[in-house]
Amino acid sequence: MDHKIRRRQITDAARRVIVAGGLESVTFQTVAAEAGFSVRLVQYYFGTKRDFLLATHRSVMEDAGTRFGRRWSELGEHAEPREAVKAVLTELLPLDDQRREEAIVLGAFAAAAITGQGITTEETLAAPRALVTLLAHQLARTDRTPPGRGDRELDAELILVAAGGITQGMIQGHYTADSAITLVDHLLDRVLGPGTGN
């Protein structure tokens, strides 16, 4: 079997183990059992637990990146800034099973970075930084904010922090999909002014 496919089967199994029991439940044994492979095979592809944890994190980022790219292509280069920002935020929210799994896995990695469980914060920050840059660029394109303001990145950071909070609230059952989208629209009204549909 193709090595890339086998590695992906293992990281998919690791994701399921994380969703079911958190990052601390990930071992060669639990991932091998979930994947239906021998422990030796998992160790062949990933020499250390840290190796397959980082590969698992990377697989989530790659899936999300592919989805973002597809959504971005659908929007087209002439999309209005508000539409583009809302598209980014809704792609982050756990509105389906795949995004819910991704959110839980990324939350587990964030917690591990805070508590020093072998993953550093620096190893998990590339995607959030890229999102802040993307959001700041879209905010700078809007004509609803005064020219010359230098806080586009701060606004982008706040938007991303708010999206993270909404995501956490959805995972915990505090927000429904509808109430989460309402919160996103309200957030964009606060940052960009009321949308034409409001």
Secondary structure, DSSP 4 states (H G I P E B T S, - for coil): --HHHHHHHHHHHHHHHHHHH-GGG--HHHHHHHHT--HHHHHHH-SSHHHHHHHHHHHHHHHHHHHHHHHHHHH-TT--HHHHHHHHHHHHS--SHHHHHHHHHHHHHHHHHHHTSS--GGGG-HHHHHHHHHHHHHHHH-SSS-TT---HHHHHHHHHHHHHHHHHHHHTTSS-HHHHHHHHHHHHHHHH---TT-
